Amino acid sequence: MKYQRHLQEVLSYDAAKIVVESREDEHGKGPSTYMEGIFIQGDVKNANGRIYPVQQIRSAVDQLNEQITGGFSVCGEVDHPEDLKINLDRVSHMITKMWMDGPNGFGKLKLLPTPMGTLVNTMLQSGVKLGVSSRGSGNVDDSTGKVSDFEIVTVDIVAQPSAPNAYPRTVYESLMNMRYGHRLHDIARDSLTDSKVQKHLKNEIIKFIKDLKI
């Protein structure tokens, strides 16, 4: 029996083979930070017991690339919400391209100068390893775990677990629940227009990382 459902697949920094690079923005607006690596794995049973056939991933990657080349912005968030909606207050990046390499779907994303994008950028500069989580929909055969009619909606940035099989503690919720979380979010927002605030942000991020324990 097959059934349609919302699908999320988390890959740690190491499993996704993430490469972080900073280079000049193509529009001449200063340096931009990019993350590149495996966004979704094919033909292997993942931690959720699901198997994504290579052809399903290839079709989903082609559809997403058609959106990008057609002028549609594919934005992603910090953490992975329980639905397929993109929450603009949590957007941290946009996917610039995806491609196939062997059985896996690789991709590249660009961090945006939003409050959450600024926080992620500062975390990466401070040595935090962040993973990715694909978000999409498809049919799942409950006897084999094979996925069909798969569609990628976006790929989000997530905190990886500190221990095997541990569920990642979410960056956004941890930020908003910690004692000075809202203040840190406000500092990130203000840093977009004030270079002096940018220098203060890194120190605050380091405090946040220690509390987050990732």
C-alpha positions in Angstrom: 0.0 0.0 0.0 1.2 3.5 -0.9 0.3 6.7 0.8 1.1 10.4 0.2 3.0 12.2 2.9 5.2 15.1 3.9 8.8 13.8 3.7 11.9 15.2 5.6 15.3 13.7 5.4 18.1 15.0 7.6 21.8 14.8 6.6 24.6 15.8 9.0 27.4 18.1 8.0 29.7 15.1 7.5 27.1 12.8 5.7 26.2 15.6 3.3 29.9 16.3 2.7 29.2 20.0 3.1 31.7 22.5 1.7 31.4 26.1 2.8 32.9 28.8 0.6 32.8 32.6 0.6 33.3 34.5 -2.6 32.3 37.8 -4.3 28.6 38.1 -5.0 27.8 37.8 -8.7 26.0 41.1 -8.5 28.9 42.9 -7.0 27.4 43.4 -3.6 30.3 42.1 -1.5 31.2 38.5 -0.4 28.5 35.9 -0.1 28.7 32.5 1.7 27.6 29.3 0.0 27.1 25.7 1.2 27.4 22.9 -1.2 27.0 19.1 -0.8 24.6 16.2 -0.9 21.1 17.3 -0.4 19.4 13.9 -0.6 20.7 10.3 -0.9 19.4 7.8 -3.4 19.0 4.0 -3.4 19.8 3.6 0.3 17.5 2.9 3.2 17.7 6.0 5.4 17.1 6.5 9.1 13.4 6.8 8.5 13.3 3.5 6.7 12.6 5.1 3.3 14.3 4.4 0.0 14.5 7.1 -2.7 15.1 5.4 -6.1 17.6 7.3 -8.2 15.1 8.1 -11.0 12.7 9.7 -8.4 15.5 12.0 -7.2 16.6 12.8 -10.7 13.0 13.8 -11.6 12.6 15.9 -8.5 16.0 17.6 -9.1 15.0 18.4 -12.7 11.7 19.9 -11.6 13.4 22.1 -9.0 16.0 23.3 -11.5 13.3 24.2 -13.9 11.8 26.5 -11.2 15.2 28.1 -10.6 16.0 28.7 -14.3 12.5 29.9 -14.8 13.1 32.8 -12.4 11.4 31.3 -9.3 13.3 31.8 -6.0 13.5 28.5 -4.0 14.1 29.7 -0.5 14.9 27.6 2.6 14.7 28.0 6.3 16.6 27.4 9.5 15.2 24.0 10.8 12.5 22.0 9.2 8.9 22.9 10.0 6.1 20.3 10.1 4.5 21.5 6.8 5.6 22.5 3.3 5.0 26.2 3.8 7.9 28.6 3.6 7.9 31.0 6.6 9.5 34.2 5.5 10.6 35.2 9.0 12.8 32.0 9.1 14.3 32.2 5.6 18.0 32.0 5.7 19.1 31.0 2.2 18.1 30.3 -1.4 19.0 27.3 -3.5 21.0 28.3 -6.5 21.2 24.9 -8.2 20.9 21.1 -7.8 22.4 18.3 -9.9 22.9 14.5 -9.9 26.2 12.9 -9.0 25.9 9.1 -9.0 22.8 8.1 -7.0 22.7 11.3 -4.9 21.1 14.7 -5.5 23.7 17.4 -4.8 23.0 21.1 -4.4 24.3 24.6 -3.7 22.7 27.2 -1.6 23.5 30.9 -0.9 23.0 32.5 2.5 20.9 35.6 2.4 21.4 38.8 4.4 18.3 38.1 6.5 18.4 37.8 10.4 18.5 34.0 10.2 20.9 34.0 7.3 23.2 36.3 9.2 23.1 34.0 12.2 23.9 30.9 10.2 26.7 32.7 8.4 28.3 33.8 11.7 27.9 30.2 13.1 29.7 28.8 10.1 32.5 31.4 10.5 32.8 30.4 14.2 33.3 26.7 13.2 29.8 25.3 13.8 29.0 22.3 11.5 25.4 22.5 10.2 23.6 19.9 8.2 20.7 20.0 5.7 17.2 18.6 5.6 15.3 18.1 2.4 11.6 18.9 2.5 9.1 17.5 0.0 6.2 15.2 -0.6 5.7 11.8 -2.2 4.0 8.4 -2.0 5.6 5.8 0.3 5.0 2.0 -0.1 4.6 0.9 3.5 5.8 -2.7 2.7 9.1 -1.7 1.0 9.6 1.9 2.1 10.2 2.9 -1.5 9.2 6.5 -2.4 7.4 7.4 -5.7 6.0 10.7 -7.1 8.6 12.5 -5.1 8.8 16.3 -5.3 11.4 18.5 -3.5 9.9 21.7 -2.1 13.1 23.0 -0.5 16.2 22.1 1.5 16.6 23.6 5.0 19.6 24.1 7.2 19.6 22.2 10.5 21.8 21.7 13.5 23.3 18.2 13.5 23.0 15.9 16.5 25.9 15.7 18.9 25.4 11.9 19.4 24.3 9.2 16.9 20.5 8.8 16.5 19.9 12.0 18.5 17.3 14.3 17.1 18.8 17.7 16.2 17.9 20.4 18.6 16.4 23.1 16.4 18.4 26.3 16.0 15.4 28.6 15.6 13.4 27.3 18.6 16.5 27.1 20.8 17.2 30.7 19.8 13.8 31.9 20.7 13.6 29.9 24.0 16.9 30.9 25.4 17.2 33.8 27.9 18.7 36.3 25.4 17.4 34.7 22.2 15.2 37.5 21.0 17.9 40.0 21.7 20.3 38.0 19.5 17.8 37.9 16.7 17.4 41.7 17.0 21.2 42.1 16.9 21.3 40.0 13.7 18.6 42.2 12.1 20.3 45.4 13.1 23.7 44.2 11.8 22.3 44.2 8.2 22.7 48.0 8.2 25.3 48.7 10.9 28.9 47.5 10.6 29.5 48.3 14.2 26.8 45.9 15.2 28.3 43.2 13.0 31.4 43.1 15.2 29.2 42.6 18.3 27.2 39.8 16.7 30.0 37.3 16.6 30.6 37.5 20.4 26.9 37.0 21.0 26.8 34.0 18.6 29.6 32.3 20.5 27.6 32.6 23.7 24.6 31.1 21.9 26.6 28.2 20.5 27.8 27.3 24.0 24.2 27.2 25.2 23.0 25.3 22.1 25.7 22.6 22.5 26.0 21.7 18.8 
